[in-house]
Amino acid sequence: KIKIGRISIAFLDKILLEDLLIKDQKNDTLAFISRLYVTIDQGKRKNKFIINKVDIETATFHLSRDKKTGDYNYWFITDYFESGSKSTSKPMGIHLREIHLANVDLDYDDNRKYYSTFGMDYDHLKIRNIWLDINDMEIKDDVYKGHISHLSATEKSGFILDKLAGYAKVSPKGIC
């Protein structure tokens, strides 16, 4: 289930969604985003989709894994967009010029795991007040890379990240 409070589209390259609610298949809240603003580059690029800006303000995301199957509560979305056929064409890359998250909360629960009472429980995270700015992010072939100009957040364990900046690359091989 998806509910949008308000939508504004300008010249087909600017989209503003307000009060976006996404529910999972169990009718639990997967995401609530007060404001999502996206601008798209309409120029033609070979094998690359370019997004100028993604701006998310005051949002909450609830990610979880099922206790029995281990399935993530968002997999139904990725399953919907998968074609199921093997393509011989070169996969399209995505370039995001600017990503900005302000006042975002993230809950993650792996319901197959027990709760830890000591330190940070990586299987049951509650991250609050995330502020994130990323520039020139590239996504291609399961590789995500970009420049983090600012990241700050607080986790329920008491861990506080005041400021993180640098270049990051995440792939199936690891993080560097």
Backbone as CSV, one residue per row, in Angstrom:
resi,resn,N_x,N_y,N_z,CA_x,CA_y,CA_z,C_x,C_y,C_z
1,LYS,0.849,-1.178,0.000,0.000,0.000,0.000,0.889,1.234,0.000
2,ILE,0.577,2.163,-0.869,1.288,3.440,-0.947,0.254,4.556,-0.893
3,LYS,0.533,5.537,-0.045,-0.354,6.690,0.080,0.495,7.949,-0.033
4,ILE,0.054,8.897,-0.843,0.772,10.161,-1.036,-0.174,11.296,-0.659
5,GLY,0.274,12.132,0.276,-0.537,13.265,0.698,-0.651,14.330,-0.378
6,ARG,0.477,14.616,-1.036,0.495,15.657,-2.071,1.607,15.347,-3.060
7,ILE,1.360,15.600,-4.338,2.363,15.408,-5.372,2.392,16.646,-6.271
8,SER,3.606,17.092,-6.571,3.782,18.216,-7.489,4.843,17.819,-8.514
9,ILE,4.538,18.053,-9.791,5.487,17.748,-10.868,5.646,19.012,-11.694
10,ALA,6.910,19.396,-11.943,7.185,20.591,-12.732,8.088,20.223,-13.906
11,PHE,7.633,20.471,-15.090,8.405,20.264,-16.324,8.947,18.844,-16.459
12,LEU,8.312,17.879,-15.824,8.663,16.457,-15.885,10.064,16.120,-15.386
13,ASP,10.782,17.111,-14.836,12.109,16.800,-14.303,12.228,17.120,-12.817
14,LYS,11.157,17.623,-12.222,11.135,17.927,-10.795,9.885,17.307,-10.192
15,ILE,10.092,16.491,-9.143,8.976,15.806,-8.497,9.055,16.060,-6.999
16,LEU,7.949,16.469,-6.406,7.853,16.673,-4.967,6.705,15.813,-4.446
17,LEU,7.044,14.916,-3.505,6.036,14.113,-2.826,6.030,14.509,-1.362
18,GLU,4.859,14.717,-0.824,4.745,15.047,0.597,3.862,14.010,1.278
19,ASP,4.233,13.676,2.512,3.507,12.695,3.316,3.342,11.366,2.573
20,LEU,4.480,10.824,2.158,4.526,9.544,1.462,4.572,8.419,2.488
21,LEU,3.603,7.515,2.421,3.517,6.372,3.320,3.592,5.094,2.495
22,ILE,4.523,4.214,2.860,4.655,2.921,2.189,4.500,1.843,3.253
23,LYS,3.555,0.930,3.030,3.312,-0.176,3.954,3.859,-1.461,3.340
24,ASP,4.309,-2.377,4.199,4.796,-3.655,3.708,3.629,-4.634,3.536
25,GLN,3.931,-5.869,3.199,2.870,-6.843,2.928,2.110,-7.276,4.177
26,LYS,2.655,-6.965,5.351,1.946,-7.249,6.608,1.185,-6.020,7.095
27,ASN,1.136,-4.981,6.264,0.468,-3.713,6.538,1.150,-2.913,7.650
28,ASP,2.436,-3.187,7.887,3.232,-2.384,8.808,3.915,-1.280,8.020
29,THR,4.215,-0.173,8.677,4.871,0.937,8.002,6.304,0.566,7.631
30,LEU,6.602,0.633,6.345,7.955,0.418,5.838,8.680,1.758,5.789
31,ALA,7.969,2.794,5.343,8.556,4.131,5.276,7.471,5.193,5.362
32,PHE,7.823,6.263,6.054,7.005,7.474,6.026,7.961,8.631,5.772
33,ILE,7.721,9.354,4.691,8.593,10.463,4.297,7.734,11.724,4.216
34,SER,8.065,12.697,5.056,7.299,13.950,5.031,7.504,14.699,3.720
35,ARG,8.768,14.715,3.240,9.066,15.460,2.016,10.132,14.732,1.220
36,LEU,9.822,14.394,-0.039,10.768,13.783,-0.967,10.785,14.622,-2.233
37,TYR,11.944,15.192,-2.524,12.095,16.051,-3.700,13.182,15.461,-4.586
38,VAL,12.869,15.267,-5.865,13.807,14.672,-6.809,13.839,15.519,-8.076
39,THR,15.046,15.803,-8.571,15.200,16.434,-9.877,16.008,15.493,-10.766
40,ILE,15.587,15.379,-12.014,16.168,14.421,-12.947,16.818,15.155,-14.109
41,ASP,17.982,14.694,-14.527,18.668,15.218,-15.709,18.006,14.593,-16.932
42,GLN,17.453,15.415,-17.812,16.756,14.892,-18.974,17.679,14.689,-20.177
43,GLY,18.960,15.004,-20.024,19.895,14.790,-21.126,20.092,13.304,-21.387
44,LYS,20.438,12.977,-22.616,20.641,11.575,-22.980,22.075,11.162,-22.675
45,ARG,22.203,10.072,-21.956,23.504,9.497,-21.629,23.463,8.021,-21.958
46,LYS,24.508,7.512,-22.516,24.557,6.102,-22.874,24.714,5.258,-21.609
47,ASN,23.772,4.358,-21.386,23.800,3.417,-20.265,23.925,4.078,-18.894
48,LYS,23.386,5.296,-18.744,23.448,5.961,-17.441,22.208,6.821,-17.246
49,PHE,21.586,6.660,-16.093,20.442,7.468,-15.690,20.957,8.454,-14.650
50,ILE,20.737,9.749,-14.877,21.295,10.768,-13.995,20.186,11.466,-13.209
51,ILE,20.364,11.476,-11.893,19.461,12.185,-10.995,20.259,13.345,-10.403
52,ASN,19.775,14.549,-10.592,20.489,15.718,-10.088,20.449,15.812,-8.572
53,LYS,19.266,15.570,-7.992,19.129,15.762,-6.551,18.036,14.867,-5.983
54,VAL,18.337,14.274,-4.814,17.344,13.574,-4.011,17.408,14.213,-2.629
55,ASP,16.288,14.746,-2.187,16.214,15.438,-0.902,15.097,14.790,-0.079
56,ILE,15.468,14.181,1.056,14.495,13.535,1.938,14.545,14.248,3.275
57,GLU,13.381,14.756,3.701,13.305,15.480,4.966,12.262,14.838,5.877
58,THR,12.628,14.691,7.125,11.774,14.153,8.184,11.114,12.854,7.716
59,ALA,11.872,11.771,7.886,11.412,10.470,7.429,11.735,9.394,8.461
60,THR,10.980,8.305,8.387,11.223,7.135,9.221,11.159,5.901,8.332
61,PHE,12.172,5.041,8.466,12.230,3.791,7.727,12.275,2.645,8.727
62,HIS,11.460,1.625,8.495,11.413,0.437,9.358,11.770,-0.775,8.498
63,LEU,12.978,-1.285,8.664,13.426,-2.457,7.919,13.503,-3.633,8.882
64,SER,13.058,-4.796,8.418,13.089,-5.965,9.298,13.235,-7.245,8.483
65,ARG,13.652,-8.291,9.208,13.733,-9.632,8.630,12.753,-10.532,9.359
66,ASP,12.055,-11.351,8.589,11.075,-12.272,9.141,11.755,-13.336,10.000
67,LYS,11.166,-13.643,11.133,11.742,-14.588,12.086,11.884,-15.990,11.494
68,LYS,10.936,-16.418,10.675,10.962,-17.777,10.122,11.707,-17.866,8.797
69,THR,11.402,-16.976,7.858,11.963,-17.092,6.502,13.253,-16.301,6.320
70,GLY,13.462,-15.278,7.136,14.618,-14.411,6.963,14.428,-13.375,5.871
71,ASP,13.256,-13.348,5.245,12.982,-12.378,4.186,12.909,-10.970,4.761
72,TYR,13.447,-10.012,4.006,13.337,-8.606,4.380,11.938,-8.103,4.041
73,ASN,11.436,-7.167,4.818,10.079,-6.653,4.595,9.955,-5.787,3.345
74,TYR,11.061,-5.427,2.704,11.004,-4.615,1.483,11.221,-5.445,0.218
75,TRP,11.486,-6.737,0.332,11.791,-7.553,-0.845,10.667,-7.579,-1.864
76,PHE,9.430,-7.417,-1.440,8.331,-7.427,-2.394,8.461,-6.284,-3.398
77,ILE,9.103,-5.196,-2.994,9.303,-4.066,-3.920,10.357,-4.427,-4.965
78,THR,11.491,-4.978,-4.525,12.536,-5.361,-5.488,12.043,-6.494,-6.387
79,ASP,11.272,-7.419,-5.843,10.719,-8.508,-6.658,9.803,-7.963,-7.747
80,TYR,9.059,-6.926,-7.437,8.130,-6.333,-8.401,8.864,-5.782,-9.624
81,PHE,10.043,-5.188,-9.408,10.776,-4.557,-10.499,11.718,-5.507,-11.244
82,GLU,11.937,-6.703,-10.726,12.780,-7.666,-11.428,11.989,-8.298,-12.553
83,SER,12.631,-8.411,-13.718,11.942,-8.954,-14.884,11.922,-10.476,-14.882
84,GLY,12.899,-11.095,-14.221,12.961,-12.548,-14.203,13.707,-13.140,-15.377
85,SER,13.930,-12.348,-16.414,14.661,-12.853,-17.579,16.103,-12.378,-17.541
86,LYS,16.976,-13.191,-18.086,18.392,-12.832,-18.163,18.592,-11.955,-19.396
87,SER,19.096,-10.762,-19.173,19.311,-9.828,-20.267,20.771,-9.876,-20.696
88,THR,20.976,-9.761,-22.003,22.341,-9.721,-22.521,22.823,-8.289,-22.696
89,SER,21.921,-7.320,-22.497,22.309,-5.919,-22.634,23.106,-5.471,-21.408
90,LYS,23.897,-4.454,-21.620,24.715,-3.904,-20.543,23.811,-3.211,-19.525
91,PRO,23.999,-3.479,-18.219,23.125,-2.848,-17.221,23.330,-1.329,-17.181
92,MET,22.232,-0.629,-16.911,22.295,0.819,-16.847,22.838,1.255,-15.493
93,GLY,23.739,2.205,-15.495,24.252,2.771,-14.262,23.401,3.942,-13.824
94,ILE,23.527,4.291,-12.564,22.796,5.439,-12.021,23.820,6.393,-11.417
95,HIS,23.696,7.660,-11.742,24.551,8.690,-11.162,23.646,9.664,-10.411
96,LEU,23.900,9.798,-9.108,23.159,10.752,-8.286,24.116,11.885,-7.939
97,ARG,23.851,13.047,-8.445,24.767,14.178,-8.219,24.742,14.654,-6.768
98,GLU,23.565,14.650,-6.160,23.453,15.164,-4.786,22.346,14.428,-4.042
99,ILE,22.679,13.925,-2.841,21.698,13.283,-1.964,21.749,14.004,-0.625
100,HIS,20.583,14.359,-0.126,20.513,15.052,1.158,19.411,14.405,1.995
101,LEU,19.767,13.928,3.186,18.807,13.412,4.156,18.866,14.302,5.379
102,ALA,17.706,14.724,5.861,17.637,15.583,7.041,16.589,15.045,8.000
103,ASN,17.005,14.816,9.238,16.100,14.355,10.295,15.415,13.033,9.909
104,VAL,16.237,12.041,9.608,15.747,10.723,9.200,16.015,9.724,10.324
105,ASP,15.048,8.859,10.585,15.188,7.781,11.565,15.152,6.450,10.829
106,LEU,15.958,5.495,11.324,16.020,4.170,10.725,15.959,3.123,11.822
107,ASP,14.972,2.235,11.724,14.867,1.090,12.623,15.157,-0.157,11.811
108,TYR,16.001,-1.026,12.350,16.298,-2.302,11.703,16.194,-3.406,12.744
109,ASP,15.406,-4.430,12.438,15.250,-5.563,13.335,15.385,-6.863,12.554
110,ASP,16.375,-7.664,12.948,16.504,-9.017,12.426,15.815,-9.912,13.454
111,ASN,14.572,-10.228,13.178,13.748,-10.951,14.142,14.168,-12.407,14.339
112,ARG,15.190,-12.839,13.616,15.740,-14.184,13.822,16.753,-14.191,14.957
113,LYS,17.190,-12.991,15.374,18.269,-12.870,16.358,17.745,-12.352,17.692
114,TYR,18.448,-12.746,18.762,18.124,-12.270,20.105,18.637,-10.844,20.290
115,TYR,18.041,-10.145,21.227,18.479,-8.793,21.548,19.734,-8.846,22.412
116,SER,20.656,-7.947,22.137,21.875,-7.823,22.941,21.675,-6.684,23.932
117,THR,22.114,-6.890,25.163,21.958,-5.856,26.186,23.248,-5.076,26.401
118,PHE,24.299,-5.429,25.660,25.578,-4.754,25.835,26.037,-4.160,24.505
119,GLY,26.445,-2.909,24.530,26.987,-2.263,23.329,25.935,-2.035,22.267
120,MET,26.404,-1.880,21.043,25.507,-1.652,19.921,25.005,-3.000,19.409
121,ASP,23.705,-3.145,19.322,23.078,-4.375,18.843,22.831,-4.225,17.340
122,TYR,23.755,-4.730,16.522,23.680,-4.558,15.070,22.504,-5.290,14.439
123,ASP,21.876,-6.191,15.175,20.706,-6.906,14.673,19.399,-6.193,15.009
124,HIS,19.480,-5.167,15.858,18.292,-4.421,16.285,18.697,-2.955,16.476
125,LEU,18.831,-2.248,15.368,19.299,-0.857,15.409,18.134,0.122,15.461
126,LYS,18.339,1.191,16.190,17.418,2.330,16.193,18.303,3.563,16.042
127,ILE,18.433,4.025,14.816,19.300,5.167,14.496,18.404,6.385,14.321
128,ARG,18.727,7.436,15.028,17.897,8.634,15.036,18.658,9.840,14.503
129,ASN,17.869,10.788,14.017,18.376,12.097,13.605,19.544,11.978,12.624
130,ILE,19.347,11.205,11.574,20.374,11.047,10.539,20.368,12.282,9.649
131,TRP,21.555,12.863,9.493,21.783,13.955,8.549,22.890,13.468,7.623
132,LEU,22.626,13.459,6.325,23.572,12.891,5.374,23.601,13.711,4.099
133,ASP,24.813,14.001,3.627,25.016,14.651,2.332,26.027,13.826,1.545
134,ILE,25.614,13.365,0.360,26.484,12.608,-0.531,26.505,13.324,-1.879
135,ASN,27.694,13.392,-2.480,27.846,13.983,-3.806,28.430,12.953,-4.764
136,ASP,28.014,13.035,-6.007,28.538,12.203,-7.090,28.527,10.711,-6.762
137,MET,27.368,10.209,-6.423,27.222,8.784,-6.140,26.960,8.031,-7.439
138,GLU,27.700,6.959,-7.624,27.542,6.087,-8.797,27.066,4.717,-8.324
139,ILE,26.088,4.164,-9.031,25.599,2.818,-8.741,25.659,2.024,-10.036
140,LYS,26.432,0.941,-10.006,26.532,0.088,-11.184,27.038,-1.284,-10.764
141,ASP,26.374,-2.313,-11.259,26.787,-3.704,-11.025,27.013,-3.998,-9.541
142,ASP,26.082,-3.658,-8.679,26.178,-3.914,-7.233,27.320,-3.170,-6.557
143,VAL,27.833,-2.117,-7.186,28.878,-1.287,-6.592,28.300,0.117,-6.393
144,TYR,28.415,0.612,-5.151,27.940,1.939,-4.788,29.154,2.740,-4.353
145,LYS,29.374,3.899,-4.974,30.518,4.711,-4.563,30.152,6.189,-4.664
146,GLY,30.745,6.977,-3.753,30.463,8.396,-3.748,31.186,9.106,-2.623
147,HIS,31.086,10.415,-2.621,31.745,11.255,-1.627,30.737,11.656,-0.554
148,ILE,31.005,11.237,0.678,30.160,11.634,1.811,30.741,12.937,2.358
149,SER,29.997,14.030,2.210,30.498,15.300,2.734,30.062,15.505,4.191
150,HIS,28.986,14.816,4.607,28.561,14.911,6.014,27.661,13.737,6.360
151,LEU,27.902,13.122,7.510,27.016,12.122,8.088,27.054,12.279,9.600
152,SER,25.881,12.433,10.192,25.766,12.452,11.650,24.503,11.688,12.030
153,ALA,24.543,11.046,13.216,23.411,10.248,13.679,23.642,9.833,15.127
154,THR,22.588,9.327,15.761,22.645,8.799,17.120,21.963,7.437,17.128
155,GLU,22.584,6.468,17.827,22.014,5.127,17.930,21.552,4.897,19.358
156,LYS,20.534,4.029,19.550,19.918,3.815,20.866,20.903,3.378,21.939
157,SER,22.036,2.784,21.559,23.033,2.318,22.527,23.766,3.480,23.190
158,GLY,23.593,4.679,22.628,24.312,5.838,23.136,25.422,6.284,22.206
159,PHE,25.667,5.508,21.149,26.689,5.880,20.171,26.234,7.137,19.431
160,ILE,27.110,8.134,19.384,26.811,9.384,18.693,27.881,9.613,17.637
161,LEU,27.450,9.788,16.402,28.351,10.134,15.310,28.142,11.615,15.019
162,ASP,29.123,12.430,15.398,28.994,13.875,15.199,29.216,14.270,13.748
163,LYS,30.282,13.742,13.131,30.545,14.075,11.736,31.474,13.051,11.123
164,LEU,31.053,12.533,9.996,31.871,11.623,9.198,31.893,12.173,7.789
165,ALA,33.057,12.180,7.182,33.193,12.628,5.800,34.265,11.787,5.137
166,GLY,34.154,11.616,3.814,35.162,10.876,3.071,34.568,10.214,1.855
167,TYR,35.397,9.471,1.148,34.979,8.719,-0.025,34.617,7.310,0.413
168,ALA,33.537,6.762,-0.119,33.106,5.412,0.254,32.774,4.598,-0.984
169,LYS,33.108,3.327,-0.906,32.771,2.363,-1.962,32.267,1.107,-1.275
170,VAL,31.051,0.686,-1.636,30.435,-0.501,-1.069,30.125,-1.451,-2.216
171,SER,30.579,-2.696,-2.069,30.338,-3.710,-3.097,30.206,-5.059,-2.403
172,PRO,29.851,-6.092,-3.142,29.793,-7.431,-2.526,31.134,-7.868,-1.944
173,LYS,32.219,-7.243,-2.367,33.556,-7.576,-1.853,33.849,-6.887,-0.526
174,GLY,33.074,-5.857,-0.161,33.286,-5.173,1.097,33.127,-3.668,0.991
175,ILE,33.587,-2.986,2.035,33.513,-1.525,2.122,34.919,-0.966,2.153
176,CYS,35.157,0.066,1.330,36.464,0.733,1.388,36.298,2.230,1.180
